[in-house]
Amino acid sequence: MCESREALLQKAEIYRELSEYYSGVLRSGKAAAQHIGALLPGRVVVPKIDVDSAYDYNQLFIGPCTLLAPPFEAFYHKVNSQMIEAENLLVRRACVEAGMASAEEDDDFDGHVFYSFAFMSKLLENLAGLPSLKTKEATGLWQTYQWFLKEHILAWFYDHLRDVRRYSVSSFCKDVAAALNTFLLSEQELIALEACEA
C-alpha cells in the first residue's frame, strides 16, 4: 500500500461527507467537492448551492415521484442480486455498529449509497488508526477497501453519475457529480497501478 496516513484520513473524510450528502445534507456535497479539489488540485469545480439545488436533489434522489438518478446499487447493478443484498446487509450492520446509522430504520434497503460511503469512510479511518500500515491487519483492511470499491461502488456508480448529469437541472448537483467522478477515477487508477506493481 502506497497511501500515507494523512491521505487515508482525507479520503475517509470525503467518503463521510459524501455519505452525508446522500442522506440529504447538501452542504456536505459542497464540502466533499472542496476536499476532493484539495486532494486532486486543479481538477474540481466547487459547487454553489442555489435556489434550485434542493428541488433538483429531491427529483434526482428522493422523490416522491420516480427518481431520476436512484442512489441504489440494486437499481443499476443487477448481477447476482442475492449476493449483493447479503453483502449490503453486512455493510449496513457495520455502519449501525459504528454509530453511523440507526438500527430502527425502516427503509427498503437495497444498497443505498449512503451506507456504502459510510462503510468506506469507516474502513479508511480504521486503517489510518492502526499503529503500523505494514501489518497483516492493515493489508486486510486495504484489500477490503479495494474489493468493495471495485465490486460494489465502481460496478454501478458511473451509471448513476451519468444519470445525475443527464437529468439534473442545477449546476450544484452536476458539479458534485463531476467531483465525485474525478475522485472515483483517481481511486480506480490507484488500484490499477498497485495491481501492476504487485
N, C-alpha and C positions, 0 to 999 in steps of 0.2 A: 504494500500500500504506500502510495507516494503523497498522501494527504497530510497536511500539518494539523495539529490540534486546533489551531485558530481557524483554518479553512473548514474543518468539520463543524465547528460551532457556528460559523457563518451560515453554512448550508442548513444546519438544524434550525436556525432562526428563520431562514427563508421558508422552509417547509412548514414551520409553525404558523407563520404569517399567512401562507397560502391556505392552510387548514382553516384558519380563522376567516379568511376571505370567502371560502366556500361554505362557511357557516352563516354568512350574511354580513360580515364586518368589512365594508368597502374600504375603509382607511387602511386595513391590513393588506389589501391588494396593492395599494399605493406604496406602503412600507416595503412589501416584498419586492416590488419593482425597483425601489431605491436601493435595496440591499443587493439585488441581482446586478444592478448597474455598478455598484461599488466592487463587487466580486469580478465582474466582467466589464471593465471600463470601456466606454465608447460604443457599447452595443445595445443600449436600452434607453427607451424614452420613458421618463417618469410620467405616469398618467395624472390628469387633473380630474377631480370629481366635480361634475357639473349637475345641472338640474335633471338631465335625462339619465344619469348614471344608475340611480336606484330603480327606475322603471325598467331600464334595459336589463339590469341584473336580474330582476324578477322574471321578466319574459324569458330570459335565457335559462335560468337555473331553478326557479322556484314555482312559478305558475301563478294563478290557478289553472290556466289553460295548458294546452300541450306545450311542453318545454321545447325550446328551440335548440338548446345545447345541453342535454341532460348530463349532470355530473356523476353518472353511474357507470361503473365498469360493465355491468351486465348488459347495458344498452348497446355498447359498442363491441365488447369482447365476448362473443358467444361460443367460443371454443370450450368444450368440457365445462359446462355451467355448474355441475355439481361440485367439481374440484374447486372452481373459483369461489363458489358460495362457502365451502368449508374453510378455505384459506382466509376469506374475508371475515368470517366469523371469528377466526383466531386473531386477526388484526384488530377487530372491534373489541374483543375481550382484553387484548393487551392495552388498548387505549383506555378502556374503563379502569383497569388495574393501575394504570399510571396517572389516573385522575384527569384524563383528557376528554372524557365523555361520560355520560350518565348511563347507568345500567338500566334505568327505568324507561329509556326512550322507546317509543312505540313505532318508530318509522319502519317502513318496509326496507330492510337492509339488503341492498344488492350491490354493494361495492361503491358507496358514496365516497367521492374523492376526499372529503373531509377526513375520514378515518385513515385513508392511505397516506395522506400528507402528515397527519399527526403521528402515525406509526414511523414514517421515515425520519421525522424530527427526533423522536424518542431514540431510535436506533443510533443516530449520529451523536446525540447527547451522551448516550451510554458509552459509545465508543470513545468519544473525546474525554470522558471522565475516568477512563482506565489509567492505572499508573504507568503502563507502557503500551505503546501501539505495536509492539513487536511480539505479542504473545499469541497463543492459540485462540484465546477468547476474542482478542482484537481481530484476528483474521476471520473468525467465525462471524462476528458482527458485520464486518466489512463485506464478506461474501453474502450474508443475508440482505444487506442493503442493495448490493449489485443485483442479486437474484430478484428481489421484489421490484426493483426499478425496471428490470428487463421484462419480467413475466407479467407484472400487473400494470404498472403505470405506462411504460412505453408501448405496450401491446394495444392500447386504445386511446391514449390521451392526445396524440396528434390529431386524430379524427375529431375528438371533442373540440380542440382548439380551432380546427378548420371550421367547425360549425359556429363557434363564437365569432370568428372573423366574418363568416358569411352572413349571419343573422343579426349581429349587433348593430344598434343604431347610435351608440355613443362611442366617442373615441376612448373613453375610460376603459370599458370592457375589452376593446380591441387592443389597447396598449398593455393592459395587464396580461392578456393572452400572448402578445408578442414577447413580453419579458419572460413569461413562463416558458414559451417555446425556446427562446435563447438559452435559458438555464438548463432545460432538459437536454437540448442538443449538446451543450458543453459536458453534461454528465455522461451522456451516451458516448461522446468522443473519449472521455477519460477512461471509461470501462473498456472501450475498444483498444486504446493504447496499452492499458495494463495487460490485456489478453495477449497482445502481440509481444510484449516484453517478457511474459511468463515462459 
